[in-house]
Amino acid sequence: MYPHFGTRTSPRVRDGAPAASAEAAPCLAAALGLRENDLWIKRDDLIGLGAGGNKVRKLEYTIGTALAAGADTLVTVGAPQSNHARLTAAAGAKLGLDVVLVFPGVPGRSGSGNLTLDALFGAQVHWAGEVDLRQLVNVAEDVAGVLRGRGARPELIPFGGSNTAGARGYEQAGRELLSQVPSLDLAVVALGSGGTMAGLVAALGADRVLGVDTGAMDEPAAAVAAMADELTGSELRDRRRIRSDQVGSGYSRLTESAAEALQLAARTEGIALDPVYTARAMAGLLAAVKDGTVTPGQTTVFWHTGGLPGLFGHAEAVNHFDAALQRFPA
């Protein structure tokens, strides 16, 4: 079952809706150099809340913890085009909670993509200026302090929704996937703040999960290991599988390989990726096929974690594909 936010007092209500689908991708498989039946796509981008995406599975647990603590306000951090922030705003709207999003930078830049949806869902934004992630979290803690001084009951939701509680959503998702694709050999997923990969490692085992680092944070491997170890009660630090060859010149930049992956998925399966996470993960899968890490005959699942609204707020990607638009010859 996919996560469903039901009521303020019961944030983990499940309504009998079907699991997020796992779809065969034979055309993309052939384009990658795999056999037609080798590749599946797990469609967490189709989870319904707030334009979809993997963060809903984490929020099911992190907001449940917040409500149990009596929270009436959610505070979280991320980049201005954060998918996690968007879905926190949407979940807050659904549950009647106030939401404050703490972003680096200053107002006045593009309001398209996720920022437009943040506004639509009624979130407030606090701009923290030029800060790193550690400083951003400190600013969020200060914001929470101000809210408490005003009589609110805020709860901080971690960067990317990634802590042990949030990772449980993907431990459950891993078991869901096995019920759909029992012959699974490998799941390929974008690695950002680490909770998604950690939960999948806990459910599927470290040997069956390949994370593709997106450059979202320093030392993501350590974050994955810490959460996976806590979920499983065992040491997995030396067995994690992570590719770090798709970061390029930085997290927010469109790499050449990501642009190629975006186009390949779109033109073979009609599936849109986002330029920061899923395009890098698909580029990592393509590289893994080329270097023999993934081979024909393996049952491989690409985990589509969503993020499409971020494409429309990514000026570099929009300009790239505007320039590539095919013109009908006169």
N, C-alpha and C positions, 0 to 999 in steps of 0.2 A: 504494500500500500504506500502511496506517496503521502508526505506530510500534509495535514489539513488543519488550519487554525480555525477552531470552532467558536469558542466563547472566551471571554476574559478569564473565567474560572477554570477552564479546561482547554489549555492551549495545545494539547496533544490528541484532540478528538480525531478519530479516523472514521471516515464516512462511507467506507465500502467502495470507494473509487478504485479503479484498477491501478496496478503499479505503473510507474513511469516505464514506457515501453523500451524494449531492446529490439532494434530493427536491423535486419540484414542489410548490408551495403555492398552488393556485388560489383557495381560499376566502380566504386571507389577502390575496392579491393583489387580489381584488375589494374586500375591505374597505378596503384602502389606497387604492383608486382606480386600480389598474393593470389591465391585461388579464390574463385567466386564466393565460396561458402566460408571463407576464413574470417571475414570481418563483420562485426556488429557494432552498432552505435547505441549507447544507452542515453535516452533522451530526457535527461534532467532539465534541459532547456524548456521542456513542455510542462513542467510543474506550474500550476496555474497562478499562484499568488504573485502579484506585483511584477508581471512580465517574465516570471520564471527564473529558474537557475538553482544551482546546488545549495546555495546558502539557506534555502528554506529548510532543508533537512537539519542543518545545524541549529537554526533559530527555534525549531520545535523544542529543542532541549535547553538552549541558553535562555530563551524567554520563559520557558517553564520554570527554570531555576529562579529567574527574576521575580516572577509572580509569586512563587512560594515564599520569597523574602519580603513580599508586600510592596513591590515596586509599582509606581504609577507613571514613571518616566524612564525611557531607555536612552542611554548615551553611548555612542560608539564612534570609532575613528576609521579613516580610510583615505584613499586618494579621492579627489573630487568626482571621478567617474566610477567610484566603488560600487560594484554589484551588491556587496554585503550591505552597504549603507542604504541602497535603494530598497532592498528587501526588508531591512529592519524598519524603514519608514512605512512600508506597506503593511507589515505585520502589526506595527503599532497602530496604524489606522484601523485595521481589522479588529483589534482587541481593545480599542479605546484608550490607548496609552499615548502620552506625549513622547516625542522623539527629538533628540538633539544630535546632529551629526557634526563632528569636529574634523575639519579638513585642513590640510596645509595650504598655504597660498593666500590669495586675497580675492575678494569678489570682483566681478566685472569681466571675467573671461567667459568663454562660451558656456551658455546655459543649456545646451542641447544634450541629448542622450540621457544618462541617468540623472543628471542635475534637474532636468525638466520634470522627471518623474518624482524626484525627492520633493519638489515644490508641490506637485499635484497631490501627493499623499499627505501633505501638511507638515512635513518635518521642518524644524528650524536648523539653520546652519551657523556654526561658529567658525570663522576663518582664523587660523592660528599663525599665519605668516610663514616665513621660511624656516621650517623645523624638520628634524629627522623623526623617525618613528618613535623613538624613546621619548623625545620631547613632546611629540603629539599626544602620546598617552598621558604624559604629565599635565598637559593642558586640559585634556578630557577629565582628569581627576579634579582639576581646579573648577571646571564647569559643574561637575557633580556637586562639589562643595558649595558653590553659589546656589544651586538648586535646593540643596538641603537647607540653606539659610533662608530660602523663600518658603519653606514648608513642604516642598516636594519630597518624594521618596525615589530618588534615581538609582538605577542599577547600570553599571558599566558592562557592555557587551564587548568582548575582546575583538581585536583586529581580525577581520575575516571570519568572525564567529568561531575562531579556532582555539579551543581549550578541550580538556578531556570530555566535558559534557557535550560540547558541540560535535566532537569527533564520533560520539556514539551514534549520531544520525547516519554517519557513513559506515559504521560497523553494521548497522541494520541494513543499509543499502547494499552492502556487499553480499549479505545473505539473500536479499531480494534478487540480486543479479544471478546468483547460483541457481535459484529456482527457475530462472528464465533461460540461462545458458549454462547448463550443468557441465558441458564439455570445456568450459573456460580454461585456457592456458595462461592468458595474460590480459590484464586490464591496464590501459594507458590513460593517464589523467594529468591535467595541468597541476603543477605544484606551486601554490602561492603562499598562504599562511600556514599550510601543513595539515589542517584538520581533516580535509577530505582524504588525502592519501593515508593519514594515520588510521582513520577508521577502516578504510579498505584493507590496509595491511593487517589489521586486527581480525578482520573477517575472512580474508582470502589467503593470508600468509604473505610474507615479504617477497617470496620468489615469484608471485603471480601479479605483482603490481609494479608498474614502471611509471615513475613520476617525472615530468618534464618541467624543470625549474623555469619560472617566468621572470625571476629577478625581483619579486615583490618584497623580499626581506632578506637580510643577511642570515646565513646559516640555516636555511630551511630544513636541511637534513636532520639537524639536532632537534628542531621542533617536532618533526615527524616521529623521530625515535622516542622522544620523551612522552608524547601522547600515546603512541602505540604501545610502549612498554607499560604505561599505566593501565591501558585498556586490557592488555593480555596478561599482565603480571609476569612477563618474561623479557629477556634481553633480545632485542632485534637490531641493535645498533650496527652490527657488522654485516647485516644481510639486506639492507635496503637497496633498492635499485633506482637510481636517479640519474637523469641526463642533465647536464649543465651547459650544453652546446647551443641552446636556442635563446639565450638571454640577449645577445647582441650588444648594442651600445646603451641599453637601459630598458627598464621595465615599461616605460610609457612609449617607447619608440617602436615603430613598425619595422620589423626586419624583412629582408628580401625573402627569406625562407617562409616567414609567416604570411606574407602577401601571396606567395605561391600556394601555400596550403589553403588559405581562404578561397582562392579562385578554384583550386582543385576540388574541394568539397562541394562548392556551389555548382560547379559545372558537371559533376558526375552524379551527385545525389540530390541536388537542389536544396542543400542544407547550408545555412548561414552560420559562420563562426564569428567570434569576436577577435579583434587584432591583438589583444594582450594575453589572454589565457588560452582559449581553445585553438586559436590559429598556431600558437607556439607548440601546443601539445600535438597537434596534427603534424606540424613540421618535424617534431621529435619522433613521431611514429614513422614518417617517411624516411628519416635518417636511420632509424633503427632497422628498417627493412633493407636499406642500402648497405649497412655494415654487418648484416647477418644476425643482429640481436633478435629480430623477429623474422621468422622464416615461413615460407609457404607450408601449409598443413597445420599450423598452429591456429587454434581458435582464439582470436584477439578481439577484445571489446574496447572501442574508443569511448571514453566517458565524456559526453557533451554536457559540460557544466553550465551552459547558458552564457549570458553576458551580452546578448545581441544589442540592447540599448546603448551599450558603450561604443559600439561601432559608429553610431551616429553622432557621438560626441568626440570622436577621434579625428581631428582635422587632417592629420597625415594620411590616415587610411581613406577618408572620404576623398581627398584630393587625388590620391593614387588611383582609385578606381574611377573617379570622374574622368581622369586623363586617359584611362584605358577603355572608356565606353566605346563600343563599336558603332561606327556610323554607317548607315545604309548608303551605298554609293548612288549618287544621282545619275 
